Structures are given as structure tokens and as C-alpha cells.
Amino acid sequence: MAHPLKTTSLQASPLKFPTLSGYQSVQPSLDDYRNKLNSTMAGYFVGPMHVAQFLEEFLPRALPPVPTLPKDHFNAMPQVRLESDMYQPFIDLVQKHKLIPKYKIINTSNHPDQDMGDGWKLKPDPTMYCEDLDTTEKVTQFGELELHLEFKVSDSADPFQDPKAGDDRTRWSFEARTMDGKKTRAQLAHYASEWCARQHRRFAFTIFIADSFLRFIRWDRAGAIVSERFDFHVDCKPLIDFLWRFSHLDDAGRGRDPTVRPGTPLEIKHAREQLWEWRPKAERPVVVFKVQDVDNKPREFIAWGSMAYPESLIGRCTRAYPVFEIETARLYFLKDTWRAHDLGQEAKVLLDLDSAGVQHVPKFVCGGDLSSDATMTDLFVPVEDFCDVHGNVDECDDEDASNRDSTDSESKSEAETPPPLPPRRDGSWRCGSNWNHITRRRIHHRFVVAFIGQPLSRVTSSQQLMQVVSDAFTAHRQAYEMCQYIHRDISARNILIDEQGRGVLNDWDLAKKESELKRRRRHEKTGTWEFMSCLLLLNHHSIHTIQDDMESFVHIMLYHGLRYFPHTQTAIAIDLIRNVFDHQMVNDDDGMRLGGTNKRAMFKDEAYLGDNFCFRSVPLQRWLVKARKAVLQWLRCVNPAKDDGDSSDEGDLAPRTAPLRSRCKLYTHEGMDKIFRNALSLNTWPQEETPVDVFQMARRSSTKHILDSDFLDEDGSTGSSRKRSRTSNLSVREPQTSSHTMDTRYRTRRSNARSLRI
């Protein structure tokens, strides 16, 4: 059974990890976002680990002796009906006996973080900071948070459920399925996601308290380890032990990245002078990244505003910064990500492309793996299941995932053997037997390139859009023909504009050589949902080919044409984007997203756009007609109808005599390359053309603007007595619930007469 989702993410891979994105036609409400976040994190919690093992594994013993207090020290907390009445008694019992020297716990529950920028203003329960942090004006500061505590007045809100003695743990569902449990789990993940996005962390800790019961949680980019729960009113020794050990750890021991430090006054001055163009919208600190040179010598790069930050807690969690190096007095671009252990290094791919002379790709400067930085959650998955995971799960993004929305999976390649994994840790306590949702070991990867680009949305005309995307297509062609690499994530955010107004194909972290892909036994989807090919969306296990990437270029051109340039359907452009690019179904059985039917219908019988659709830019329209025909020719050749179970229209898709693949324009790059060249050679491009974003127009015209509000609190309020609606006023029609039917409002009858034949 499948049902439609109302919104999607553009965080490239993972396909199961929706995140907020500027490419979505509609942004979700807080409740919708957390519901999706809960779905995203399903299966990524490993537990319940024994409390004693949790302390020994993750918090080395502190040198000073632990204070001796009665076992029932926290039994002094009163029985209350309101959650807020739990905070101060707990804080007093901790700080009165100096259990966290050099730290303090602050009640932040009534103080939204004002530095979150657009979107919701989160107000976490009491949080721990360094004692010298000034919290008089800004009480809640995710950028300075050291330890998060979450309270619930009833244990019915526990997001996890421990098995009883004698229960079969392999058949036990550790993640609570109650509504309260799901809500709490999503809330915890939301706080952890924001926390780890605002700081440079390798891991983080949360203390969860429900009535008199307590759990410890350790988060990293592979998932979360959760302790068994215990009654800390009866025996508080584990809690005291945790707090004491935690407060005696150094920055790295508490999870902070030791290769990133705060900027000095001089470095802050340089940042404001050199990086002002990319200054952050909300207040963010100036930091300095350490990156290893080719000679293993450290180089330092100053960063301020991020062009991309992790919107998902798990997965690649990519950050991207324009940076400045004092020593060379030059600007560079730095990428920081958590790559899957069995995927190749993006730095090496860029070196290969550079050595081969591939055009329109970033030039590599320095960097690689931070060898000491790797996830630990995956180490508690048994070896046999872990190996299965390597070939059977999606790659999380972008992030994303995410963001970008989503995940890629790779089995070990015969061509490139990943380094050996460390030994497994004792995980005999865990519940469940299917670990397909636990990602592989992730390694911290950071590198610098000599290129800072502008996003594709900054094009100034349809002609420049064509030129920039054509340049990126050239890079894709050369990378394949010279180095046999297939990019596998052709998306809008991965095509950038250089200083000369030309295109650059970026983000090669999912690139694989064709020979490696053909040797794989299992194949999962990779890429960014909105721009993925029909075949990959229709068939989970299709091998990713150059034709899939070439189709993605067509989707990018059409998406940006619909969104930014005039055409005959401008009045319903948002609806078109939603129905064609955002459309997806989710399988209730495994949570996998399905799609591609609407895109295929658009190519097959001109659904959604209609017979009479036309761009005002004649060269752009000519390109679209030819590009659509090329994609349709390929779809008819490979006949994907059987892959999605839609036997009703299989005959429509497959012609009686399917063209030979070698005769298809998409068989090699040459056919599509020629379509680009012919369009660019035309002299009828509009001379005066100003892109207009239909999304921005809709938001400005909305009288109840909430999507990008700078004032929206976590609870949806504006901070005043008057509250704003948390739903969109955009006039966006829902796609049909059936995966095989189309919205008849946009599907037009085919006719013999065409308004434009080119």
C-alpha cells in the first residue's frame, strides 16, 4: 500500500531523508517536518545498551573521585503535573553539590534561540553550557550547547521500550510505536540535528528523563546508541557518574571537532573583509579549519558563512564554505562531509579529473580523510548484518541530506577495496534483527578547491541557463569518456556558475566508475529526488547509467525554465513543479519512496505541460522539444513500464518496434551535446530578459506568510499574542493518490494540431 507525500526534499541522497530545501514547491509545517524526521530516523536507534557499558564505552573515568551522595539523592524531586516544574528542582540538585564543575545548567525552555535564522525558533529543555558563557541576553544558544537534557512528566512519552526478561530481543521493537513516543523521538532528533548543524561535532550526548526514569543517548552521523532506562530516583549513581565524567572531559571527549577552532581577532577581521559577500543571515562565529596538504602539512582556512549545512543528523551531512587563507591571501572553497567507508574519496576523484584535463570541474587544492574521525554507532551492529547493510541501504544526505533529500548504497567494489573495519563491539543487548537502516561506518572527509561558485538560480537569462548547464554536461561527458566516472547526482545545487558566467559541475562524492557499478550485485537509488530519472524512481534496483544522468540535465533545465522564465503555464507553474518534480509515493511496508510515473507521463504523452505548452524564449523551447524527444526515445527503448507494475499503459509506452539502443540519442553523450550546441548557436535568444522566481512571487503575495518567517517559534507562535497560521497559503493542488492517474486539470487531450512544431 502506498500513499502520496505532500512535499519532498532536495537534499541529494538520501531518498528516505526529507529535509527543508529552497527547491521545494511547499515547505512543511513543524509537525510535518518532525513526522518526516521520525520516519527518517526509524531504524537508526540501537539499544538498549547496558548503562555500565555506555559509561565505559563513551565516557572515560574522571581522575578526581566521584562525589559520594545517597543513592536516592534525586528522589527529592517533587511529583509534579507540569513538565516545566521538573526543571529547577533537577538543576538545583545537580549544581548544589557541584556535580558539573566548570559547567552550568540553564533553563532554556522559555527562550527560543534567536540565531536560528529562518524557520522555527527551538526552545529546548534545560541545557548545559560552560559556566563562563554569558547567557543574560541570549539564554538559548545551540552554538554553545554542551549537553542537552529533555524532560517529560510521564514515562508514557518514552520514545523507546526496553524488553522484559525472557523476551526475544531479535523480535522486539525498541522504538516505541505510540504517538507520544514517536513525537518525543522526532523532537529529540530535531534538537540533535540543529545542535550538530550549528557546531562542528563528531558526536553529542543527550540525557532523556521521563518521570523518574532516565536514559543516555549518544548521537553521531551513523545513528544513535541509547542506554537502557533506569529509575534515577531510586539509584542515581549512574547519572552522577555520567555528569562527573562528562564535566571532566576535554573538548574532543565531549564531541567537539579538534580540527576546527574559533577565529582570533585578526582572523575575524580577515573574515569580515574577505568573506563579507557570503556572510551568514543569522549570527554565526568565525572559525578556522585545519586541512592537511599533499605533504601532510596542516594548512588553516578561515570560514564564516556556510553555503551548505547539514539538515539531517545522519549521513554525509555536508558543509560547504567559502574560505580565506592568510598565508596565500587567497579565497578557496572548503567542503566538509562524512563519507561512507566503502565509497571512494571525493578528493581522489577530483585529482583524477584534474589529471585527465576534464573541463568545468573544481580544481583540487588539498585535503582528504581525517583518519581519526569516524562514527561508532555502526560498530555495535553485528558483522553479518553490517555486511548486508553495505549492499542494501540508501546513502544518507544532505544532505543532507540532505537535505538534498536522501541515500545511496554501494557494495564493496572489486576495483577499489575500502580499508579494513575496526572490530565489532559487544552489542548482545540490542533489540531487532534487521539492520538495513543502520548506515555504514562514516569517515570525516574534508578538502579544499580553488573555486567558489554561484548557485544556478543566479542565472541572468535563459541563454545563460543553457550555457551553464551545457558546460556542466561537457564536464559530465569528459569525466565519463576520459576517466569512466559517472557523477550519479546531477542536480541543480551541483551545477554552479563561475566568475566568467560559465558552468561548473560540482559535488563528485557519489561518482563511481562504470565498471564498478556493473560489478555490483545490488543497486539502490542515488541522487536528488526532483531531478532523478524516471527509471531510477520507478525501479529501486536499476543500475545507474549515463542515460539517467543525461535525463537529469533535462529535468534541471525544465525545472528552472518553469520556475524563473515566462511560459504559457506561468499561472500554475508551482502546481506543475509540484506534480512533476515533487511527486512521490511512500510504501507503508518498508518506508521506501516511489516515483517517476508523473515524469514518465510528461515525456510519454505530454501530461501536465500539455500540448500547447511553450516557453517565451524560442531557443529554450526548441531545446525542450528536442530534449524531450530524446528522453522519450530512450524510455520507449528500455520500456520501464514493467518495473512499476503499471501494466495498464505498458502498451502505450512500448512501441511495436522499439528503436535499437545504439540508435538512441541518449546512447552516448553526442546526441544531447548536439542539442545543447544547436540551441546555443541560435541568434534568437531574448535580449532583455529578467528571471522572476514564481516561488518568491507566491510568498510575497501571501497575506499569511509563514514559510520563511523570522519570528516563528517552535510552537508556531510569533512571540506575540497574535499567532500566525503554520500552513501555506500557496495555491497548490494535490496530486492524485493513485500512482497511475494524473490530475486531469493539467492533463490535456492530445490533438493532431500542435501550437509549435520545431
C-alpha positions in Angstrom: 0.0 0.0 0.0 1.4 3.4 -0.9 0.2 6.9 -0.2 1.3 10.3 -1.5 3.6 12.6 0.3 2.8 16.3 0.1 6.3 17.6 0.0 9.8 16.4 -0.8 13.4 17.2 -0.1 16.1 18.2 -2.5 18.9 17.1 -0.2 20.8 14.8 -2.5 20.7 11.2 -1.4 19.2 10.0 0.9 16.0 9.2 -0.7 14.4 8.5 2.6 15.6 11.6 4.4 13.4 14.6 3.7 14.8 18.0 4.7 13.9 21.6 4.2 15.1 22.9 0.8 14.7 26.0 -1.3 13.8 23.9 -4.3 10.6 22.5 -2.7 7.3 23.9 -4.0 5.9 23.9 -0.4 7.8 23.9 2.9 6.4 21.6 5.6 5.0 22.8 8.9 6.8 21.9 12.1 4.6 18.9 12.7 5.1 17.7 9.1 8.8 18.2 9.4 9.0 16.2 12.6 6.8 13.4 11.3 9.2 13.0 8.4 12.2 13.3 10.6 10.8 10.5 12.7 10.4 8.4 9.6 13.9 9.4 8.6 15.4 8.2 11.8 13.4 5.0 12.1 15.8 2.1 12.5 18.8 4.2 13.4 18.5 3.9 17.2 20.5 1.0 18.6 19.6 -0.1 22.1 19.1 -0.6 24.9 22.8 -0.7 25.8 23.6 -1.5 29.5 24.2 1.6 31.4 27.6 0.4 32.7 28.8 -0.4 29.2 27.5 3.0 28.0 29.7 4.8 30.5 32.7 2.7 29.9 32.5 2.9 26.1 31.9 6.6 25.7 32.9 8.4 28.9 36.4 7.5 30.2 36.6 7.7 34.0 37.4 11.1 35.5 40.6 11.3 37.6 39.1 13.1 40.6 36.9 10.8 42.7 33.2 11.0 42.1 31.3 12.8 44.9 29.5 10.5 47.3 25.8 11.1 47.5 22.9 9.0 48.7 21.5 6.7 46.0 18.1 8.4 46.3 19.6 11.9 46.1 17.2 12.8 43.2 14.2 11.3 45.0 14.0 14.8 46.4 12.5 15.9 43.1 8.7 16.6 43.7 5.9 14.8 42.0 4.5 17.3 39.5 1.9 17.6 36.8 3.6 20.1 34.6 6.9 19.3 32.9 8.2 22.8 33.5 8.0 22.2 37.2 10.6 19.4 36.9 13.4 21.7 35.6 14.5 23.8 38.5 14.5 21.1 41.2 16.7 18.9 38.9 19.1 21.9 38.3 19.3 22.6 42.0 20.1 19.0 42.9 22.9 19.0 40.3 24.5 22.3 40.9 24.1 22.5 44.7 26.5 19.6 45.1 28.9 20.7 42.3 28.4 17.6 40.1 29.4 19.5 37.0 32.4 21.7 37.8 33.1 24.4 35.3 29.7 24.0 33.7 26.1 25.2 34.4 22.6 24.0 33.5 20.3 26.7 32.3 16.5 26.5 31.9 16.2 27.4 28.2 12.6 26.2 27.8 11.1 29.7 27.6 13.8 31.2 25.4 13.8 30.5 21.7 17.2 30.5 20.0 17.2 33.8 18.1 20.2 32.8 16.0 18.4 30.0 14.1 17.7 32.2 11.1 14.6 31.5 9.0 12.1 28.9 10.3 11.3 27.6 13.7 12.8 29.0 16.9 13.5 26.0 19.0 13.3 26.1 22.8 14.9 23.0 24.3 14.5 21.9 27.9 17.4 22.7 30.3 20.8 22.6 28.6 24.4 22.6 29.8 26.9 25.3 29.0 30.4 26.3 30.1 30.0 28.3 33.3 31.7 31.4 31.8 29.2 31.7 28.9 27.2 34.8 29.0 23.5 33.8 28.9 22.0 37.1 30.2 20.7 38.2 26.8 20.8 35.0 24.7 19.7 32.2 27.0 19.3 29.5 24.4 22.4 29.1 22.2 22.6 25.9 20.2 26.0 27.1 19.0 27.4 26.8 22.6 25.4 23.9 23.9 27.5 21.1 25.6 24.8 18.7 26.8 21.1 18.5 26.0 18.5 17.4 28.6 14.9 16.5 27.7 12.2 16.1 30.3 8.8 14.5 30.1 6.4 14.4 33.0 5.1 10.9 32.2 7.0 7.8 31.2 4.3 7.2 28.5 6.3 9.7 26.4 9.4 7.5 26.5 10.4 7.1 22.8 11.9 3.7 23.5 10.7 0.5 25.1 13.0 -2.0 26.8 12.3 -5.7 26.5 11.5 -7.6 29.7 13.5 -10.6 30.9 12.8 -13.6 28.7 11.6 -11.6 25.7 13.2 -12.4 22.4 15.3 -9.3 21.6 15.6 -10.2 18.0 11.9 -9.8 17.6 11.5 -6.8 19.9 10.8 -3.3 18.5 12.9 -1.0 20.6 11.5 2.2 19.1 8.1 2.9 20.7 5.2 2.9 18.3 2.9 5.1 20.5 2.0 8.5 19.2 3.7 10.1 22.3 6.8 8.0 21.8 7.1 8.9 18.1 6.6 12.6 18.9 9.3 12.6 21.5 11.7 10.7 19.3 11.2 13.2 16.5 11.7 16.1 19.0 14.9 14.6 20.2 16.2 14.1 16.7 15.2 17.7 15.7 17.2 19.2 18.6 20.2 17.0 17.9 20.1 17.9 14.2 20.1 21.6 14.9 22.8 21.2 17.6 25.1 19.2 15.3 24.5 21.6 12.4 25.4 24.7 14.4 28.6 23.2 15.9 31.4 21.2 14.4 31.0 17.9 16.3 31.9 14.3 15.9 29.2 13.2 18.4 26.9 14.6 21.1 25.1 13.4 24.2 21.5 13.8 25.4 20.0 12.9 28.8 16.4 11.9 28.5 14.2 11.9 31.6 10.6 10.7 31.7 9.1 11.0 35.2 11.6 9.1 37.4 13.2 7.2 34.5 16.3 8.2 32.6 18.2 7.2 29.5 21.6 8.3 28.0 21.8 8.8 24.2 24.9 9.2 22.1 24.4 10.7 18.6 26.8 10.5 15.6 26.5 10.6 11.9 25.7 6.9 11.7 22.8 6.9 14.2 22.3 6.8 17.9 23.2 4.5 20.8 20.5 4.5 23.5 21.0 3.1 27.0 18.5 1.1 28.9 16.4 3.1 31.2 16.8 3.2 35.0 14.9 4.8 37.9 17.3 7.6 38.9 15.1 8.4 41.9 15.9 5.0 43.3 19.5 4.8 42.2 21.1 8.0 40.9 24.7 6.7 40.8 24.8 6.2 37.0 23.6 9.8 36.5 26.1 11.3 38.9 28.8 9.2 37.3 27.8 10.4 33.8 27.7 14.1 34.8 31.0 13.9 36.7 32.8 12.1 33.9 31.4 14.4 31.2 32.4 17.5 33.0 36.0 16.3 33.2 36.3 15.5 29.5 38.2 17.8 27.2 36.5 19.4 24.1 37.2 16.4 21.9 36.0 14.0 24.6 32.7 15.8 24.7 32.4 15.5 20.9 33.7 18.8 19.5 35.9 18.6 16.4 39.5 19.3 17.4 40.4 20.3 13.9 38.1 23.4 14.0 38.8 26.3 16.3 37.3 29.8 17.0 38.9 32.6 15.0 41.3 35.0 16.6 40.5 38.8 16.5 42.8 39.1 13.5 41.2 36.2 11.7 37.7 37.6 12.4 38.9 40.9 10.8 40.1 39.0 7.7 36.7 37.1 7.6 34.7 40.3 7.6 36.9 41.8 4.9 37.3 38.8 2.6 34.1 36.8 3.2 31.5 39.5 3.5 29.8 38.5 0.3 29.0 35.2 1.9 28.2 36.5 5.4 25.6 34.4 7.3 22.0 35.6 7.5 21.9 34.7 11.3 24.8 35.3 13.7 27.5 32.6 13.3 31.0 32.5 14.6 34.2 32.8 12.5 36.0 29.5 12.6 39.3 28.2 11.4 39.6 24.7 9.7 42.7 22.7 9.7 43.3 20.8 6.4 46.2 18.5 5.5 48.3 19.4 2.5 49.7 16.9 0.0 52.9 16.8 2.1 50.8 16.1 5.2 51.4 19.6 6.5 48.5 21.4 8.1 47.0 24.5 6.4 44.5 26.7 8.0 41.4 28.3 6.3 39.2 30.9 7.8 35.4 30.4 7.4 32.3 32.4 8.3 29.1 31.9 6.3 28.2 28.4 5.1 26.8 27.9 1.7 25.5 24.5 2.7 25.0 22.9 6.1 23.7 19.5 7.3 19.9 19.4 7.5 20.0 15.7 8.6 21.6 14.3 11.6 22.8 11.2 9.9 24.6 10.6 6.6 27.1 12.7 4.7 26.0 15.9 6.5 27.8 18.1 4.1 29.0 21.6 4.9 30.4 24.0 2.3 32.2 27.2 3.0 34.0 30.0 1.0 37.2 30.3 3.0 40.3 32.5 3.1 43.9 31.5 3.8 46.1 34.2 5.3 49.3 32.6 4.1 48.4 32.7 0.4 46.0 35.7 0.7 43.6 33.7 -1.5 39.9 32.7 -1.4 39.1 29.0 -1.7 36.1 26.7 -1.2 36.1 24.1 1.5 33.8 21.0 1.7 33.4 19.1 4.9 31.5 15.8 4.8 31.1 12.3 6.3 31.7 9.8 3.5 30.6 6.2 3.7 33.6 3.9 4.5 33.1 1.9 1.3 32.8 4.8 -1.1 35.8 6.4 -2.6 37.2 9.8 -1.5 35.8 12.7 -3.5 39.3 14.3 -3.2 40.7 11.4 -5.2 38.0 11.7 -7.9 38.8 15.4 -8.3 42.5 14.6 -8.6 41.7 12.0 -11.3 39.6 14.5 -13.2 42.2 17.2 -12.9 45.0 14.9 -14.1 42.9 13.9 -17.1 42.2 17.5 -18.1 38.5 17.4 -17.6 37.0 20.9 -18.1 34.4 22.7 -16.0 35.1 20.9 -12.7 36.6 22.4 -9.5 40.4 22.3 -9.2 41.6 20.3 -6.2 43.9 22.1 -3.7 44.4 19.9 -0.6 42.7 17.7 1.9 41.3 14.1 2.3 40.2 11.9 5.2 40.5 13.0 8.8 41.6 9.5 9.8 40.9 9.8 13.5 37.3 10.9 12.9 34.8 8.0 12.3 31.4 7.0 13.6 30.9 4.4 16.3 27.2 3.6 16.2 27.8 1.2 13.3 30.3 -0.8 15.4 27.5 -2.2 17.5 25.8 -3.8 14.5 26.8 -7.4 14.2 29.3 -8.3 11.4 26.9 -10.4 9.4 24.2 -7.7 9.4 26.7 -5.0 8.8 27.9 -6.6 5.7 24.4 -7.0 4.5 23.8 -3.3 5.2 26.7 -2.4 2.9 24.7 -3.7 -0.1 21.2 -2.9 1.0 20.7 0.6 2.3 20.5 4.0 0.9 23.1 6.7 1.4 22.0 9.5 3.7 22.3 13.0 2.9 22.0 16.2 2.7 22.3 16.1 3.0 21.6 16.2 3.9 20.9 15.4 3.4 20.3 16.3 2.8 18.8 17.8 2.9 19.4 17.3 -0.6 16.6 14.5 0.1 18.2 11.1 0.6 20.7 8.0 0.4 23.0 5.9 -1.8 24.2 2.4 -1.3 27.3 0.7 -2.5 28.7 -2.8 -2.1 32.4 -3.2 -1.8 34.0 -2.7 -5.2 36.4 -5.0 -6.7 38.2 -2.1 -8.2 38.6 -0.1 -5.0 38.9 -2.1 -1.7 37.9 0.0 1.3 40.2 0.0 4.4 39.5 -2.7 6.9 36.9 -2.1 9.5 37.7 -2.0 13.2 36.5 -4.9 15.4 32.8 -5.0 16.4 31.8 -4.0 19.9 29.6 -6.1 22.2 26.1 -5.5 21.0 24.4 -8.5 22.5 21.9 -6.2 24.3 20.4 -4.7 21.2 16.9 -5.4 20.0 15.9 -6.2 16.5 17.4 -8.4 13.8 17.0 -6.3 10.6 19.7 -3.6 10.5 19.2 -2.5 6.9 18.6 1.1 8.2 21.9 1.4 10.0 24.4 3.1 7.7 27.9 2.0 7.2 30.9 3.4 9.0 31.4 7.0 8.2 34.7 8.8 7.9 35.2 12.5 8.2 36.4 13.9 4.8 37.5 17.5 4.2 39.1 19.1 1.2 39.7 22.5 -0.5 39.2 23.5 -4.1 40.2 26.7 -5.9 36.7 27.7 -6.9 33.8 29.5 -5.3 30.7 29.4 -7.5 27.3 31.0 -7.5 24.1 28.8 -7.5 22.3 28.0 -10.7 19.4 30.2 -9.6 21.6 33.3 -10.1 21.5 33.0 -13.9 20.5 36.2 -15.6 18.9 34.9 -18.7 17.6 31.7 -20.3 20.7 31.8 -22.6 23.0 31.8 -19.6 21.0 29.0 -18.1 21.5 27.0 -21.3 25.3 27.8 -21.4 25.9 26.9 -17.7 24.0 23.6 -17.9 25.7 22.8 -21.2 29.1 23.4 -19.6 28.2 21.0 -16.8 27.1 18.5 -19.4 30.5 18.8 -21.1 32.2 18.1 -17.7 30.0 15.0 -17.3 30.8 13.8 -20.8 34.6 14.3 -20.4 34.6 12.6 -17.0 32.9 9.6 -18.5 34.9 9.4 -21.7 38.3 10.2 -20.1 38.0 8.6 -16.7 34.9 6.4 -16.9 33.3 8.2 -13.9 29.5 8.6 -13.7 28.5 11.5 -11.5 25.3 10.0 -10.2 23.9 13.2 -8.5 23.1 15.6 -11.3 21.0 18.2 -9.5 20.5 22.0 -9.5 22.7 22.6 -6.5 25.6 20.7 -8.0 25.8 23.0 -11.1 27.5 26.3 -10.2 28.4 29.5 -12.1 32.0 30.6 -12.2 33.3 34.2 -12.4 33.1 34.2 -16.2 29.4 33.2 -16.1 30.2 29.7 -17.2 29.1 26.4 -15.6 31.0 24.0 -13.3 29.8 20.5 -12.3 30.4 20.1 -8.6 30.0 17.5 -5.8 31.6 14.3 -7.1 31.2 12.4 -3.8 28.8 9.8 -5.3 30.8 9.4 -8.5 31.6 5.8 -9.5 33.4 4.3 -12.4 31.1 2.4 -14.7 33.0 -0.8 -14.3 32.4 -0.7 -10.5 28.6 -0.2 -10.9 28.3 -3.1 -13.3 30.0 -5.5 -10.9 27.6 -4.7 -8.1 25.1 -7.3 -7.1 22.6 -4.8 -5.6 21.7 -1.4 -6.9 19.9 1.4 -5.0 18.9 4.9 -6.0 21.3 7.7 -5.6 20.8 11.4 -6.4 18.4 14.2 -5.7 14.7 13.3 -5.9 13.4 16.2 -8.0 16.0 15.6 -10.8 16.3 11.9 -10.8 15.5 9.9 -13.9 12.2 8.1 -14.4 13.9 4.7 -14.4 15.7 5.2 -11.1 12.5 6.4 -9.5 10.4 3.5 -10.9 12.9 0.8 -10.2 14.8 0.6 -6.9 17.4 -1.7 -8.2 18.2 -0.2 -11.6 21.9 0.2 -12.4 22.7 3.9 -12.5 23.8 4.8 -16.1 24.9 7.8 -18.0 21.4 7.9 -19.5 20.0 8.5 -16.0 22.3 11.5 -15.5 21.6 12.9 -19.0 17.9 12.8 -18.3 18.6 14.7 -15.0 20.1 17.5 -17.1 16.7 17.8 -18.9 14.9 17.9 -15.6 17.1 20.7 -14.4 16.6 22.8 -17.5 12.8 22.3 -17.4 12.6 23.0 -13.6 14.5 26.2 -13.9 12.6 27.2 -17.0 9.3 26.7 -15.3 10.4 28.5 -12.1 12.2 31.5 -13.5 11.3 32.2 -17.1 7.9 33.1 -18.8 5.9 30.4 -20.4 2.3 29.6 -21.3 1.6 27.9 -17.9 3.2 30.5 -15.6 0.0 30.9 -13.7 0.2 27.3 -12.5 4.0 26.9 -12.5 4.1 25.9 -8.8 1.4 23.3 -9.4 3.4 21.9 -12.4 6.6 21.7 -10.4 4.8 20.0 -7.5 3.1 17.4 -9.7 6.1 16.6 -11.9 9.2 17.1 -9.7 7.9 16.7 -6.1 5.5 13.8 -6.8 6.2 10.7 -4.8 4.6 7.8 -3.1 5.7 6.1 0.1 5.5 2.4 0.7 3.8 1.6 4.0 5.7 -1.7 4.3 9.3 -0.5 4.1 9.1 3.3 4.1 10.7 3.5 0.7 9.7 6.3 -1.6 8.5 5.6 -5.1 8.0 7.9 -8.0 8.7 8.5 -11.7 5.2 8.0 -13.0 4.4 11.6 -13.4 7.7 12.4 -15.1 7.3 9.5 -17.4 3.8 10.7 -18.3 5.2 14.1 -19.1 7.5 12.6 -21.6 5.2 9.9 -22.9 2.0 11.8 -23.7 2.8 15.5 -22.8 0.9 15.3 -19.5 0.9 18.2 -17.1 2.6 20.6 -19.5 0.0 20.0 -22.2 0.1 20.1 -26.0 0.3 23.9 -26.2 3.0 24.5 -23.6 5.6 26.9 -24.9 8.5 29.0 -23.4 8.6 32.6 -24.5 12.3 32.1 -25.2 12.3 30.4 -28.6 15.7 28.7 -28.3 14.8 27.4 -24.9 11.5 26.0 -26.4 13.4 24.4 -29.3 15.8 22.8 -26.9 13.0 21.4 -24.8 11.2 19.9 -27.7 14.3 18.0 -28.9 15.4 17.1 -25.4 12.0 15.6 -24.5 12.0 13.6 -27.7 15.4 12.2 -26.9 14.4 11.1 -23.4 11.1 9.7 -24.7 13.0 7.7 -27.3 15.2 6.2 -24.6 12.3 5.4 -22.3 10.5 3.6 -25.2 13.6 1.7 -25.9 14.2 0.4 -22.4 10.5 0.1 -21.6 10.3 0.8 -17.9 6.6 0.2 -17.6 7.0 -3.3 -16.3 9.2 -2.1 -13.4 6.5 -0.1 -11.6 3.7 -2.6 -12.0 1.6 -0.4 -14.3 0.6 -2.9 -16.8 -2.3 -0.7 -17.9 -0.2 1.6 -20.0 2.7 -0.6 -20.8 1.5 -0.9 -24.4 1.4 2.9 -24.7 5.0 3.2 -23.6 6.5 0.4 -25.6 6.1 1.0 -29.4 5.6 -2.0 -31.6 9.1 -1.7 -32.9 11.4 -0.3 -30.2 14.4 1.5 -31.6 17.8 -0.1 -31.0 19.6 1.4 -28.1 22.6 2.3 -30.2 20.4 4.4 -32.4 19.0 6.4 -29.5 20.2 10.0 -29.0 21.0 9.2 -25.3 23.0 6.1 -26.1 26.1 8.3 -25.9 26.7 11.9 -24.9 26.9 13.1 -28.5 23.2 13.3 -29.2 22.4 15.5 -26.2 25.6 17.5 -26.6 24.5 18.4 -30.2 21.1 19.5 -28.9 22.8 21.9 -26.5 25.2 23.2 -29.2 22.4 23.8 -31.7 20.4 25.8 -29.1 23.3 27.9 -28.1 24.1 28.7 -31.8 20.7 30.3 -32.4 20.6 34.1 -32.7 17.0 34.5 -31.4 17.8 34.5 -27.7 15.8 37.2 -25.8 18.0 40.3 -25.4 16.2 41.8 -22.4 15.1 39.0 -20.0 14.9 39.2 -16.2 14.3 35.9 -14.3 11.4 36.0 -11.9 11.0 33.4 -9.2 7.4 32.2 -9.0 8.0 30.8 -5.5 9.1 34.2 -4.3 6.1 35.8 -6.0 3.7 33.4 -4.3 5.3 34.0 -0.9 5.2 37.8 -1.2 1.5 37.7 -2.3 0.6 35.6 0.7 -1.2 37.6 3.4 -0.3 34.9 6.0 3.3 34.4 5.2 4.8 31.7 7.4 7.2 29.6 5.4 10.3 31.8 5.8 9.2 33.7 8.9 12.0 35.1 11.1 9.6 35.1 14.0 8.1 31.7 14.2 8.7 29.9 17.5 8.9 26.2 17.9 5.2 26.1 18.9 4.2 28.0 15.8 3.7 31.3 17.6 5.2 34.7 16.6 6.1 35.6 20.1 3.2 38.0 20.4 -0.4 37.5 21.4 -1.4 37.1 17.8 -0.4 33.7 16.3 0.2 33.0 12.6 -1.0 30.0 10.7 1.6 27.3 10.2 0.2 26.2 6.9 0.9 27.6 3.5 -1.4 29.9 1.6 0.2 28.9 -1.7 -2.5 27.7 -4.1 -1.0 24.3 -4.8 -3.2 21.4 -5.9 -2.6 17.9 -4.6 -1.5 15.2 -7.0 -3.8 12.2 -7.3 -3.4 9.5 -4.7 -3.1 6.8 -7.3 0.4 6.3 -8.7 -1.1 5.6 -12.2 -3.6 8.5 -12.5 -2.8 12.1 -13.3 -4.5 15.3 -12.3 -7.0 15.9 -15.1 -6.8 19.6 -14.5 -3.3 19.5 -16.1 -3.5 16.6 -18.4 -4.7 17.8 -21.8 -6.0 15.8 -24.7 -3.6 15.0 -27.4 -4.6 16.6 -30.7 -3.3 16.4 -34.2 -2.6 20.1 -34.3 0.4 21.4 -32.3 0.8 25.0 -31.5 4.6 24.8 -32.1 6.4 22.3 -34.3 10.1 22.8 -34.4 
